[in-house]
Amino acid sequence: MSNMFDYKKRSLLWGVGTLCNVFGNDQSYAAYLQGSVLEDMQKDWRNVGNDLRAAMGQFNANVKNEQR
């Protein structure tokens, strides 16, 4: 239980520290701009969009079938 609390505490502190980083010198942000992480994020969001379109299409098909 103590280890989980310590992990959550460190995660919270890291998150708050990231939010307070107004100078933009964070190494993870620099890595994000390198390209591979950016491409991965773009791919992930394309997949999210594709999944949403598929779900909406299935929902619309179900609604049309119920209206018959």
DOGU-301319 format. One record per residue (C-alpha): residue number from 1; residue in one letter; x negated, y, z. Coordinates in pm, 1 decimal, always signed. Layout:
REM DOGU-301319
DRENLO   pos   code          u          v          w
DRENLO   NUM      A          X          Y          Z
...
This chain:
REM DOGU-301319
DRENLO   pos   code          u          v          w
DRENLO     1      M       +0.0       +0.0       +0.0
DRENLO     2      S     -283.5     +235.6      +83.1
DRENLO     3      N     -451.4     +176.9     -254.3
DRENLO     4      M     -130.9     +263.4     -439.7
DRENLO     5      F      -92.5     +584.0     -239.3
DRENLO     6      D     -453.5     +680.6     -311.0
DRENLO     7      Y     -403.0     +611.4     -681.9
DRENLO     8      K      -87.6     +824.1     -694.0
DRENLO     9      K     -256.9    +1102.0     -499.3
DRENLO    10      R     -555.1    +1104.7     -736.4
DRENLO    11      S     -323.1    +1097.9    -1039.0
DRENLO    12      L     -123.3    +1389.1     -903.5
DRENLO    13      L     -436.9    +1588.9     -829.4
DRENLO    14      W     -576.9    +1516.5    -1176.6
DRENLO    15      G     -247.1    +1624.6    -1335.5
DRENLO    16      V     -233.7    +1947.0    -1137.4
DRENLO    17      G     -596.4    +2013.9    -1222.2
DRENLO    18      T     -521.8    +1962.4    -1591.7
DRENLO    19      L     -232.0    +2207.1    -1575.7
DRENLO    20      C     -453.2    +2464.0    -1407.1
DRENLO    21      N     -728.6    +2432.5    -1667.5
DRENLO    22      V     -669.6    +2762.1    -1847.7
DRENLO    23      F    -1016.8    +2779.1    -2001.1
DRENLO    24      G     -971.0    +2473.1    -2221.5
DRENLO    25      N    -1301.9    +2305.0    -2143.6
DRENLO    26      D    -1154.8    +1963.1    -2073.5
DRENLO    27      Q    -1345.6    +1682.5    -2244.6
DRENLO    28      S    -1030.9    +1479.6    -2315.2
DRENLO    29      Y     -886.9    +1774.1    -2508.8
DRENLO    30      A    -1207.2    +1797.4    -2711.4
DRENLO    31      A    -1180.2    +1425.6    -2789.3
DRENLO    32      Y     -817.2    +1480.7    -2888.8
DRENLO    33      L     -928.7    +1733.8    -3147.4
DRENLO    34      Q    -1189.7    +1497.2    -3293.4
DRENLO    35      G     -935.0    +1330.5    -3516.9
DRENLO    36      S     -894.0     +970.5    -3414.2
DRENLO    37      V     -674.8    +1054.3    -3116.6
DRENLO    38      L     -481.8    +1305.9    -3326.4
DRENLO    39      E     -423.0    +1045.1    -3596.4
DRENLO    40      D     -311.9     +795.7    -3332.3
DRENLO    41      M      -64.8    +1045.9    -3189.7
DRENLO    42      Q      +70.6    +1124.2    -3535.7
DRENLO    43      K     +115.7     +754.3    -3603.3
DRENLO    44      D     +290.6     +706.9    -3269.2
DRENLO    45      W     +533.1     +992.9    -3335.5
DRENLO    46      R     +604.8     +859.6    -3685.7
DRENLO    47      N     +690.0     +525.6    -3526.9
DRENLO    48      V     +915.0     +697.8    -3272.7
DRENLO    49      G    +1092.5     +880.0    -3556.1
DRENLO    50      N    +1134.4     +558.8    -3753.4
DRENLO    51      D    +1274.7     +382.0    -3448.6
DRENLO    52      L    +1520.3     +665.6    -3386.3
DRENLO    53      R    +1635.6     +660.0    -3749.2
DRENLO    54      A    +1687.1     +284.4    -3732.3
DRENLO    55      A    +1881.3     +312.5    -3406.0
DRENLO    56      M    +2097.9     +593.5    -3542.9
DRENLO    57      G    +2167.4     +392.4    -3857.6
DRENLO    58      Q    +2271.9      +91.0    -3652.4
DRENLO    59      F    +2490.4     +309.5    -3430.5
DRENLO    60      N    +2660.9     +468.1    -3732.0
DRENLO    61      A    +2721.3     +124.2    -3883.3
DRENLO    62      N    +2877.2       +5.4    -3557.7
DRENLO    63      V    +3101.5     +311.8    -3540.4
DRENLO    64      K    +3219.3     +262.3    -3899.0
DRENLO    65      N    +3298.3     -104.9    -3828.7
DRENLO    66      E    +3499.6      -12.7    -3519.3
DRENLO    67      Q    +3703.6     +241.6    -3713.0
DRENLO    68      R    +3827.7      -24.4    -3957.5
